[in-house]
Amino acid sequence: MDIWVQSVGGKKKGRVAGLGSLGRSVKALKHSTSTLPGEIDEMIKSQVHASNANLYAQLQEERRKKQKDEEGIRLIEELSSQEDNQEFED
């Protein structure tokens, strides 16, 4: 909870952003994120970077799958159109 409060900038007007009615009951911290030991800060940055890289790889894979599916649909539509044209000519 402390990390969330710090990440949204602490309490403002007696509330913490993004917590709905719970935002009023959260106690504000007396220190900022800059007081976190450098080791913890670097560990968090590393984990965020790794998560972002993983999500980006997943996104790229989904895009490749979508493109392949769209190419398959276009091919099926072309074949279907060609068959319709042949039947019409016969």
Salt bridges, closest charged atoms under 4 A:
ASP41 OD2 - LYS45 NZ 3.57
GLU42 OE2 - LYS45 NZ 3.96
GLU61 OE1 - ARG64 NH2 3.20
GLU62 OE2 - LYS65 NZ 3.90
GLU70 OE2 - LYS66 NZ 3.95
